[in-house]
Amino acid sequence: MKKILRIAVVIVFCSTIMYGQEIITTNGGVPIGDNQNSKTVGEYGPVLLEDIHLIEKLAAFDRERIPERVVHARGAGAFGVFESTTDMSPYTKAGLFKGNNFKTDVVVRFSTVIHGKGSPETARDPRGFAVKFYTDNGNYDIVGNNLPIFFIRDAIKFPDMVHSLKPSPITNKQDPNRFFDFFSNIPEATHMLTRLYSDLGIPKGYQFMNGSSVHGFKWVNQKGEVVYVKYSWVSKQGEHNLDLDQAAKQQSMDWQHATVSLRNDIDAKKYPQWDLYVQMIKPENLHSFDFFPLDATKDWPADKIEKIKIGTMILNRNPINYFQEVESVAMSPGNLVPGIEPSEDKLLQGRLFSYFDTQRHRLGPNNQQIKVNQPKAKVINYNSDSYSSASNSKFPDADINYQPSTKVSLAENKKYKPSQTHFKDIAITQKKISKTNDFAQAGEFYRTLSEKDKTNLIRNLRGDLGQVNSKAIQKKMITYFYRSDKDFGMRIAKALGFSQKDFISVGGN
């Protein structure tokens, strides 16, 4: 018996050696002899400050949680490839859209918008749909949502909108009284609220939702000619959502279902795919619609502006380390490549600053040097000494970190210069656009819904609007929905217990 025990001990010891080949080190690579016991004064004495490994380990642990994203905190991601199937070089010099099945590596992050990092994925919320393309000319990001529009058209309203949707500073509870108080003064949000309170507000899973750039951008070709474009991702898995009852049932079983479902499908080699479509408007036609196309609260109707399929994206690899590859990914609509430029969209213009600034705060000023954010293209700049500097030791002279210099050419490269935008009779101003048309598209969307979807929309809106204590706010929101569509407004009024005599005057469609 003793012999058997000795053999067992030897086997366990040998197994420890066999499976413990990796030696723990400090962050400096110094081998650690004992990762289980702190250095003490004698066997029972106090711990010594000179235990460098202990101090380093605790300090790293204390800093494990970087600031949570203010919006888009809860997310999942995956890696894959985008294949360009249509040559768009007549419209843009961006090489990733040159057709002939040209492939570009991508990383995608899906997310909810308002709720925190540990929130359920069954919550009603827009979903973020952000794609980073690792192109030959640097990183290009399409940072959008699952819905083709947004609540507001001007970035100056964004902090206030988010504050209204976040928990109350007094009760720490998300409260419909607060966000409908805000939206009752923002008629431009009617279209987005109509879509969000349909079943589109709770996708069944990330692979079952479409995506949109939300904003219009400029494409510029080799001749310097400009067209305005908007992107749409169409899920090849189909678009599937949860109604209130299905969402409640799902939440009772697993409220992380979207993250789990995406990961499981990729592990099972059921690789999710999306076709990418683009719509184009010539600059001279920008004002030929009953809405302003660069207003982020407006969709570009496919019956008026053709959708052209330009490629397909396949996600085929799950992240190996979530923090390093998903939590640390830094997306920004300002990550643009030659041939793609920002439009005059007021909301986009604010995001160009806000996203970069958020990443500098959250991940640090060297966030673009984190592996998942590193471009495949070579980085050459003259940033020096601090976090955001890149290695310039080999180009073209290690002693030159400034420009101009007699040793470095100052010749312009017109291939990469931005397009020219001409203005005349311009006044610096601060006012709302004149072509707001806040209600028409909300009504058009409502009329596309089936009777079941209309019933669910009214039910979903009643759930939150019914919690609003102010009858004046409720009536104001009903007015917005009525101006979108008479039936829509009357049904939500009835659902909230109002009769026709409660409304002295309501604007028509």
C-alpha positions in Angstrom: 0.0 0.0 0.0 2.8 2.4 0.9 4.5 1.6 -2.4 1.4 2.5 -4.3 1.1 5.8 -2.4 4.7 6.6 -3.2 4.1 5.9 -6.9 1.0 8.1 -6.8 3.0 11.0 -5.2 5.7 10.6 -7.9 3.0 10.6 -10.7 1.5 13.8 -9.2 4.9 15.4 -8.9 5.8 14.5 -12.5 2.5 15.7 -13.7 3.1 19.1 -12.0 6.4 19.4 -13.8 4.9 18.3 -17.1 2.0 20.7 -17.0 3.8 23.5 -15.3 6.5 24.2 -17.8 5.7 28.0 -18.1 7.5 29.9 -15.5 5.7 32.9 -14.0 7.7 36.1 -14.4 7.4 39.8 -13.4 6.3 42.3 -16.0 10.0 42.8 -16.7 10.4 39.1 -17.5 12.2 38.1 -14.3 11.4 34.5 -13.2 9.4 34.1 -10.0 10.2 31.3 -7.6 7.0 31.4 -5.6 3.7 32.8 -6.8 1.7 31.5 -3.8 3.4 33.0 -0.7 4.4 36.6 0.1 7.8 37.4 1.5 7.6 37.8 5.3 9.7 38.4 8.4 10.0 34.8 9.5 7.2 32.3 9.0 4.6 34.2 10.9 5.8 37.8 10.6 4.6 40.8 8.6 4.9 41.0 4.8 7.9 43.0 3.5 7.5 46.0 1.2 10.6 44.6 -0.7 8.5 41.8 -2.2 8.6 43.4 -5.6 6.5 40.7 -7.2 3.7 41.1 -4.7 3.6 44.9 -5.1 3.6 44.7 -8.9 0.9 42.0 -8.9 -1.4 44.0 -6.5 -0.7 47.2 -8.4 -1.7 45.6 -11.7 -4.8 44.1 -10.1 -5.8 47.5 -8.7 -5.8 48.9 -12.2 -7.5 46.0 -14.0 -10.7 48.0 -14.7 -10.2 50.7 -17.2 -13.0 53.3 -17.4 -16.2 51.8 -18.9 -17.4 53.3 -22.1 -20.0 56.0 -21.4 -22.1 54.6 -24.2 -21.7 51.2 -26.0 -20.3 49.7 -22.8 -21.8 46.2 -23.2 -20.4 44.5 -26.3 -19.1 41.4 -28.1 -16.7 41.1 -31.0 -15.2 38.9 -33.6 -12.7 38.9 -36.4 -13.0 38.1 -40.1 -12.6 39.3 -43.6 -14.4 41.7 -46.0 -14.4 40.7 -49.7 -15.0 43.5 -52.2 -17.1 42.1 -55.1 -17.9 45.3 -57.1 -15.3 47.7 -58.4 -16.2 51.1 -57.0 -13.0 52.8 -58.2 -15.0 55.2 -60.5 -16.4 56.7 -57.3 -13.6 56.2 -54.6 -9.9 55.7 -54.6 -10.2 53.7 -51.4 -8.5 50.4 -52.3 -10.6 48.2 -50.1 -13.6 48.7 -52.5 -11.8 47.9 -55.8 -13.7 44.7 -56.5 -12.3 41.5 -58.0 -12.8 39.7 -54.7 -10.2 41.8 -53.0 -10.0 40.8 -49.3 -9.4 43.1 -46.2 -9.1 41.8 -42.6 -11.7 43.2 -40.2 -12.6 43.3 -36.5 -16.2 43.9 -35.5 -17.7 45.1 -32.2 -21.4 44.8 -31.6 -22.9 46.5 -28.5 -25.9 48.0 -26.7 -25.8 51.8 -26.4 -27.1 53.2 -23.2 -26.9 50.4 -20.6 -23.8 49.5 -18.6 -21.2 46.8 -19.1 -23.0 44.2 -17.0 -26.5 44.9 -18.3 -28.8 42.4 -20.0 -28.7 42.0 -23.7 -32.5 41.8 -23.7 -32.9 45.5 -22.9 -34.6 47.8 -25.5 -31.7 49.8 -26.9 -30.1 50.6 -30.2 -27.3 48.3 -31.1 -23.9 49.4 -32.1 -22.4 47.9 -35.3 -18.8 49.0 -35.7 -16.3 47.5 -38.3 -12.6 48.2 -38.4 -11.0 47.5 -41.8 -7.2 46.9 -41.7 -6.5 48.4 -45.2 -3.2 48.9 -47.1 -3.5 52.6 -46.4 -4.3 52.4 -42.7 -7.3 51.6 -40.6 -10.8 52.5 -41.8 -13.8 52.3 -39.4 -17.5 52.3 -40.2 -19.0 53.0 -36.8 -22.8 52.8 -36.9 -25.9 51.1 -35.5 -28.4 48.5 -36.3 -31.0 51.2 -37.1 -30.3 53.5 -40.1 -31.0 56.7 -38.2 -30.5 58.4 -34.8 -32.4 60.4 -32.2 -30.8 63.8 -32.8 -29.2 65.7 -35.7 -26.7 67.8 -33.8 -23.8 66.6 -31.5 -24.4 69.5 -29.1 -27.5 67.6 -27.9 -25.8 64.3 -27.4 -24.6 64.7 -23.7 -28.0 65.9 -22.6 -29.8 63.0 -24.4 -27.5 60.4 -22.8 -27.9 62.1 -19.4 -31.7 61.7 -19.8 -31.4 58.1 -20.7 -29.0 57.2 -18.0 -30.0 56.6 -14.3 -31.3 59.6 -12.3 -28.6 61.3 -10.3 -31.0 61.1 -7.3 -32.6 57.7 -7.5 -30.0 55.9 -9.6 -32.9 54.5 -11.7 -33.5 54.8 -15.4 -36.7 56.7 -15.6 -39.1 57.2 -18.6 -40.2 60.4 -16.9 -36.7 61.8 -17.5 -36.1 60.6 -21.1 -39.6 61.4 -22.4 -39.3 64.8 -20.8 -36.2 65.3 -23.0 -37.7 63.7 -26.1 -41.0 65.6 -25.8 -38.9 68.7 -26.6 -37.0 67.0 -29.5 -39.5 66.3 -32.3 -36.7 65.1 -34.6 -36.5 61.9 -32.4 -39.9 60.7 -33.4 -38.6 58.6 -36.3 -36.0 56.9 -34.1 -38.4 56.3 -31.2 -40.9 54.7 -33.7 -38.2 52.2 -34.9 -36.7 51.6 -31.5 -40.1 50.8 -29.9 -40.9 48.3 -32.6 -39.4 44.8 -32.1 -36.2 46.1 -33.9 -35.4 47.5 -30.4 -34.5 44.0 -29.1 -32.5 41.9 -31.7 -32.5 38.2 -31.2 -28.8 38.1 -31.6 -26.0 40.2 -33.1 -25.8 38.0 -36.1 -29.5 38.5 -36.7 -29.4 42.3 -37.1 -28.7 44.7 -40.0 -26.3 47.6 -39.7 -26.0 51.1 -41.0 -23.3 53.9 -41.1 -26.2 56.2 -40.0 -24.2 59.1 -41.4 -23.5 60.1 -45.0 -19.8 60.3 -46.0 -18.0 61.6 -49.1 -16.4 59.3 -51.6 -13.7 60.9 -53.7 -12.2 59.3 -56.8 -8.8 59.8 -58.5 -10.1 62.8 -60.4 -11.2 64.5 -57.2 -14.9 64.0 -58.0 -17.2 63.7 -54.9 -20.4 61.6 -54.2 -22.2 61.4 -50.9 -22.6 57.8 -49.6 -24.4 55.8 -46.9 -23.6 52.2 -46.0 -25.9 49.4 -45.1 -25.0 45.9 -43.7 -27.7 43.3 -44.5 -27.5 40.1 -42.4 -27.5 36.9 -44.5 -28.9 35.1 -41.4 -32.0 37.2 -41.7 -33.3 40.0 -39.4 -34.8 38.4 -36.3 -36.0 40.2 -33.1 -37.7 39.5 -29.8 -41.0 40.8 -28.7 -41.6 41.7 -25.0 -42.7 38.2 -24.0 -39.9 36.5 -25.8 -37.4 39.0 -24.3 -38.7 38.3 -20.8 -38.4 34.6 -21.3 -34.9 34.9 -22.7 -33.8 37.1 -19.8 -35.0 34.5 -17.3 -32.8 31.9 -19.0 -29.7 33.8 -20.1 -29.5 37.6 -20.5 -26.1 37.3 -22.2 -27.7 35.4 -25.1 -26.4 37.6 -27.9 -22.8 37.3 -26.9 -23.1 33.6 -26.3 -25.0 33.0 -29.6 -22.4 34.8 -31.7 -19.5 33.0 -30.1 -21.1 29.6 -30.4 -22.0 30.0 -34.0 -18.4 31.0 -34.9 -17.0 28.1 -32.8 -19.4 25.8 -34.7 -18.1 27.2 -38.0 -21.6 28.7 -38.8 -19.8 31.9 -39.8 -22.1 34.9 -39.8 -22.1 37.0 -43.0 -23.4 40.4 -44.0 -23.6 41.9 -47.5 -22.5 45.6 -47.7 -24.6 48.0 -49.7 -23.9 51.6 -50.6 -26.2 54.4 -51.7 -24.9 57.4 -53.5 -26.1 61.0 -54.0 -24.3 63.5 -56.3 -23.6 66.8 -54.6 -25.9 68.7 -57.0 -28.8 66.5 -55.9 -28.3 66.8 -52.2 -31.2 69.3 -51.8 -33.6 67.5 -54.2 -35.4 65.6 -51.5 -38.1 66.6 -49.0 -35.5 66.0 -46.2 -31.8 66.8 -45.9 -29.8 63.6 -46.5 -27.0 64.6 -44.1 -29.6 64.8 -41.3 -28.8 61.7 -39.1 -32.5 61.4 -38.2 -33.4 60.6 -41.8 -33.2 57.3 -43.7 -32.3 57.2 -47.4 -35.3 55.5 -49.0 -34.2 52.6 -51.3 -36.9 53.4 -53.8 -35.4 56.9 -54.3 -31.7 56.1 -53.8 -30.6 52.7 -55.2 -28.8 50.3 -52.9 -25.7 48.7 -54.6 -24.1 45.6 -53.2 -20.4 46.1 -53.0 -19.1 43.2 -50.9 -19.6 40.6 -48.2 -18.2 40.4 -44.7 -17.6 37.0 -43.0 -16.8 36.7 -39.3 -14.7 33.5 -38.7 -12.6 34.0 -35.5 -13.6 34.6 -31.9 -11.4 36.7 -29.7 -8.8 34.8 -27.8 -8.6 37.4 -25.0 -11.7 39.6 -24.6 -10.0 42.5 -22.9 -7.1 42.8 -25.4 -9.2 42.2 -28.5 -12.7 43.6 -27.8 -12.6 45.8 -24.8 -9.5 47.5 -26.0 -10.6 48.0 -29.6 -10.8 51.8 -30.4 -13.3 52.6 -33.1 -13.8 56.1 -34.5 -15.7 57.5 -37.5 -12.6 59.7 -37.9 -10.5 56.7 -38.9 -10.7 57.4 -42.6 -8.5 56.4 -45.6 -7.8 58.3 -48.8 -10.9 58.3 -50.9 -13.3 58.6 -48.0 -14.0 61.8 -46.1 -16.5 63.1 -43.6 -19.6 64.9 -44.8 -21.2 68.0 -43.3 -23.5 66.0 -41.1 -23.6 68.0 -37.8 -23.8 64.9 -35.6 -20.9 63.2 -37.4 -18.8 66.3 -37.1 -19.1 66.1 -33.3 -18.3 62.4 -33.3 -15.1 63.0 -35.2 -13.7 64.7 -32.1 -15.6 62.7 -29.4 -14.6 59.2 -30.3 -10.8 59.9 -30.5 -11.0 61.9 -27.2 -12.9 59.1 -25.5 -10.3 56.5 -26.5 -7.5 58.8 -25.3 -9.3 59.0 -21.9 -10.3 55.4 -21.7 -7.3 53.5 -23.1 -4.6 56.2 -23.0 -2.9 58.4 -25.6 -1.1 55.4 -27.1 -4.3 53.5 -27.7 -3.5 53.1 -31.5 -0.4 51.1 -30.5 -2.5 48.4 -28.8 -2.3 45.4 -31.0 -6.0 45.2 -32.1 -5.8 48.9 -33.1 -2.4 48.8 -34.9 -2.7 49.3 -38.6 -1.2 46.8 -41.0 0.2 49.8 -42.9 3.5 51.2 -41.7 3.2 54.2 -39.3 5.6 57.1 -39.9 5.2 60.3 -38.0 7.3 62.7 -35.9 5.5 62.4 -32.6 8.3 62.0 -30.0 9.1 60.8 -26.6 5.6 60.5 -25.2 2.9 57.8 -25.4 1.6 58.6 -28.9 5.0 58.5 -30.6 5.7 55.8 -33.1 9.1 54.2 -33.8 10.9 56.3 -36.4 14.4 54.9 -35.8 14.7 53.6 -39.4 13.0 56.3 -41.5 14.6 58.1 -43.1 17.2 59.3 -40.6 17.0 58.5 -36.9 18.0 62.0 -36.0 15.2 63.6 -37.9 12.0 64.0 -35.9 10.8 67.2 -37.4 9.7 68.8 -40.7 10.7 70.6 -42.8 14.2 69.3 -43.1 16.8 69.3 -45.9 17.1 65.5 -45.5 13.3 64.9 -46.0 11.4 65.6 -49.1 8.6 68.2 -48.7 7.0 67.3 -52.1 3.2 67.1 -51.9 1.6 63.8 -52.7 -1.6 64.9 -54.4 -2.8 61.3 -54.4 -3.6 61.5 -50.7 -4.7 65.2 -50.4 -8.4 65.7 -49.4 -11.0 67.0 -51.8 -11.7 70.7 -52.1 -15.0 72.0 -50.9 -16.0 75.4 -52.3 -18.2 77.9 -50.4 -19.5 81.3 -51.3 -21.7 83.9 -49.6 -21.0 82.1 -46.3 -22.0 83.4 -42.9 -20.9 81.7 -39.7 -24.2 80.8 -38.0 -25.8 78.8 -35.3 -29.3 77.7 -36.1 -31.5 74.7 -36.9 -31.7 73.4 -40.5 -34.8 74.6 -42.3 -35.7 71.3 -43.9 -36.4 69.3 -40.7 -39.5 67.2 -41.8 -39.4 65.4 -38.4 -42.5 63.2 -38.8 -42.9 61.9 -42.4 -40.4 59.1 -42.2 -41.7 57.9 -38.8 -45.2 57.6 -40.4 -43.8 55.9 -43.5 -42.1 53.3 -41.3 -45.2 52.8 -39.2 -47.3 52.0 -42.3 -44.8 49.4 -43.4 -45.4 47.4 -40.2 -47.8 44.4 -40.1 -50.8 44.6 -37.8 -48.9 42.4 -35.3 -45.9 44.7 -35.4 -48.1 47.7 -35.0 -49.7 46.1 -31.9 -46.3 45.4 -30.4 -45.1 48.9 -31.1 -48.1 50.4 -29.3 -47.6 47.9 -26.4 -43.9 48.7 -26.1 -44.5 52.5 -26.1 -47.3 52.2 -23.6 -44.9 50.3 -21.3 -42.6 53.3 -20.9 -44.8 56.2 -21.7 -47.3 54.8 -19.3 -44.8 55.4 -16.5 -44.5 59.1 -17.3 -46.3 61.1 -14.5 -46.8 64.2 -16.6 -50.0 64.1 -18.7 -48.6 67.1 -20.6 -45.5 65.2 -21.7 -47.6 62.2 -22.7 -49.9 64.4 -24.8 -47.0 66.0 -26.5 -45.5 62.7 -27.4 -48.9 61.5 -28.7 -49.0 64.7 -30.8 -45.7 63.7 -32.4 -46.9 60.2 -33.2 -50.2 61.6 -34.6 -48.4 64.0 -36.9 -46.5 61.0 -38.2 -49.6 58.9 -38.8 -53.2 59.5 -37.6 -53.8 55.9 -36.7 -50.5 55.7 -34.9 -51.3 58.7 -32.7 -54.9 57.6 -32.0 -53.9 54.1 -31.0 -51.2 55.2 -28.5 -53.6 57.8 -27.1 -56.2 55.1 -26.5 -53.6 52.8 -25.0 -52.7 55.5 -22.5 -56.3 56.2 -21.6 -56.8 59.5 -23.5 -60.0 60.3 -25.4 -60.4 62.7 -28.4 -61.8 65.5 -26.2 -58.4 65.5 -24.3 -56.9 67.1 -27.4 -58.1 70.6 -28.4 -55.9 70.8 -31.5 -53.6 68.2 -33.0 -51.7 68.9 -36.2 -52.5 66.6 -39.2 -50.2 64.5 -41.4 
